Amino acid sequence: MTPKRKQKLFVILGLVSLAAVAVGLTLYALRSNINLFFSPVEIAEGNAPFERQIRAGGMVKEGTVARDPESLNVEFTVTDYVGDLDVYFSGILPDLFREGQGVVVVGELQENGRFRADQVLARHDENYMPPEVAEALEEAGYKPSDYAEQAAESAAGT
């Protein structure tokens, strides 16, 4: 092998090595920014990681919203009518937040099984269900229409 070919080979190997390191560092950095979605039943089964930012969603269970009158702290339960998830949030809730309505909460699951939400996202109309919630319910063997009927019955009872 001539010296010129050796030099080209080292340059190519160096570029490939640098590209591999760059891709590896990028993937490592993005790993911590991914928000995975879990339904309450998946969290109850223990499939969700603790103290890592995730998204959870479902319907706000009737009669579970408890507001602290002296602060912005709110506690409520998110349900997919199979499993329940206790959520606590400190902040201003969206205007569309109500019992019996769909929400997606972003935050961390604590070791005690409660969910500390950093962000609460409410649905935008009465027929909307977040796509992640609908997919999770279908995987659990339920149709979104079943939940719409149950939510309508729940709302009619109040």
C-alpha positions as CSV (number, residue, x, y, z in Angstrom):
1,M,0.0,0.0,0.0
2,T,1.4,3.3,-1.0
3,P,1.8,6.2,1.5
4,K,-0.9,8.2,-0.4
5,R,-3.4,5.4,0.0
6,K,-2.6,4.9,3.7
7,Q,-3.2,8.6,4.2
8,K,-6.6,8.5,2.4
9,L,-7.5,5.4,4.4
10,F,-6.7,7.1,7.7
11,V,-8.7,10.2,6.7
12,I,-11.7,8.1,5.8
13,L,-11.5,6.1,9.0
14,G,-11.2,9.3,11.0
15,L,-14.3,10.8,9.3
16,V,-16.3,7.6,9.9
17,S,-15.2,7.6,13.6
18,L,-16.2,11.2,14.0
19,A,-19.6,10.6,12.4
20,A,-20.2,7.6,14.6
21,V,-19.4,9.6,17.7
22,A,-21.6,12.5,16.6
23,V,-24.6,10.1,15.9
24,G,-24.0,8.4,19.3
25,L,-24.0,11.7,21.2
26,T,-27.0,13.0,19.4
27,L,-29.0,9.8,20.2
28,Y,-27.9,10.0,23.8
29,A,-29.0,13.6,24.1
30,L,-32.4,12.9,22.5
31,R,-33.0,9.9,24.7
32,S,-33.8,12.2,27.7
33,N,-36.2,14.4,25.7
34,I,-38.6,11.7,24.6
35,N,-42.0,11.8,26.4
36,L,-43.5,8.4,26.2
37,F,-47.3,8.1,26.6
38,F,-48.9,5.7,29.1
39,S,-52.5,5.1,29.9
40,P,-53.6,4.7,33.6
41,V,-53.9,1.0,33.2
42,E,-50.4,0.7,31.9
43,I,-49.1,2.7,34.8
44,A,-51.0,0.5,37.3
45,E,-49.4,-2.5,35.7
46,G,-46.0,-1.1,36.4
47,N,-45.0,-0.4,32.7
48,A,-44.1,3.3,33.3
49,P,-40.7,4.4,34.5
50,F,-40.4,6.3,37.8
51,E,-39.1,9.9,38.0
52,R,-38.7,10.3,34.3
53,Q,-40.8,12.7,32.2
54,I,-43.8,10.9,30.6
55,R,-47.2,11.7,29.3
56,A,-50.4,10.1,30.7
57,G,-53.9,10.6,29.6
58,G,-57.5,9.7,30.0
59,M,-60.7,11.2,31.4
60,V,-60.9,13.3,34.6
61,K,-62.9,11.1,37.0
62,E,-66.1,12.6,38.3
63,G,-65.9,13.9,41.9
64,T,-62.2,13.7,42.2
65,V,-61.0,17.3,41.6
66,A,-59.8,18.8,44.9
67,R,-58.5,22.4,44.8
68,D,-56.5,23.9,47.7
69,P,-58.3,27.2,48.5
70,E,-55.0,28.9,49.6
71,S,-52.8,27.9,46.7
72,L,-52.9,26.8,43.1
73,N,-52.5,23.1,44.1
74,V,-55.0,20.8,42.5
75,E,-55.4,17.0,42.9
76,F,-57.6,14.9,40.6
77,T,-57.8,11.4,39.2
78,V,-57.3,10.4,35.6
79,T,-59.1,7.3,34.5
80,D,-59.4,5.1,31.4
81,Y,-62.3,3.4,33.1
82,V,-60.0,0.4,33.7
83,G,-57.3,1.9,35.8
84,D,-57.0,5.1,37.8
85,L,-54.0,7.5,38.2
86,D,-53.9,10.1,41.0
87,V,-52.4,13.4,39.7
88,Y,-51.3,16.5,41.6
89,F,-50.6,19.7,39.8
90,S,-49.6,23.2,41.0
91,G,-50.5,25.9,38.6
92,I,-53.3,27.3,36.6
93,L,-55.5,24.7,34.8
94,P,-56.7,25.2,31.2
95,D,-60.1,26.7,30.8
96,L,-61.4,23.5,29.2
97,F,-60.4,21.4,32.3
98,R,-63.5,19.7,33.8
99,E,-64.6,16.5,35.4
100,G,-65.6,13.9,32.8
101,Q,-63.4,15.5,30.1
102,G,-60.3,14.1,28.4
103,V,-56.8,15.3,29.5
104,V,-53.2,14.6,28.9
105,V,-50.8,15.3,31.7
106,V,-47.0,15.7,31.3
107,G,-44.9,15.0,34.3
108,E,-43.2,12.4,36.5
109,L,-44.6,9.3,38.2
110,Q,-43.4,9.2,41.8
111,E,-42.4,6.2,43.8
112,N,-45.6,6.4,45.8
113,G,-47.7,5.8,42.6
114,R,-48.9,9.5,42.3
115,F,-48.2,11.5,39.2
116,R,-46.7,15.0,39.6
117,A,-47.9,16.9,36.6
118,D,-45.8,19.8,35.2
119,Q,-48.4,20.5,32.5
120,V,-52.1,19.7,32.0
121,L,-53.5,19.7,28.5
122,A,-57.3,19.7,28.0
123,R,-59.2,18.5,25.0
124,H,-60.7,21.1,22.7
125,D,-64.3,19.9,22.1
126,E,-66.8,17.3,23.3
127,N,-66.0,14.7,20.6
128,Y,-62.2,14.9,20.8
129,M,-60.1,12.2,22.5
130,P,-56.3,12.5,22.3
131,P,-54.9,10.0,19.8
132,E,-52.6,8.4,22.3
133,V,-55.5,7.9,24.7
134,A,-57.7,6.3,21.9
135,E,-54.8,4.0,20.9
136,A,-54.1,2.9,24.4
137,L,-57.8,2.2,25.0
138,E,-58.0,0.2,21.8
139,E,-55.0,-1.9,22.8
140,A,-56.6,-2.6,26.1
141,G,-59.6,-4.0,24.2
142,Y,-61.9,-1.0,24.5
143,K,-63.3,1.3,21.8
144,P,-63.3,5.1,22.3
145,S,-67.1,5.0,21.6
146,D,-67.5,2.9,24.8
147,Y,-65.8,5.7,26.8
148,A,-67.9,8.4,25.1
149,E,-71.0,6.6,26.2
150,Q,-69.7,6.1,29.7
151,A,-68.7,9.8,29.9
152,A,-72.1,10.9,28.6
153,E,-73.8,8.7,31.3
154,S,-71.5,10.1,33.9
155,A,-72.2,13.7,32.9
156,A,-76.0,13.0,32.8
157,G,-75.8,11.7,36.3
158,T,-74.6,15.1,37.6
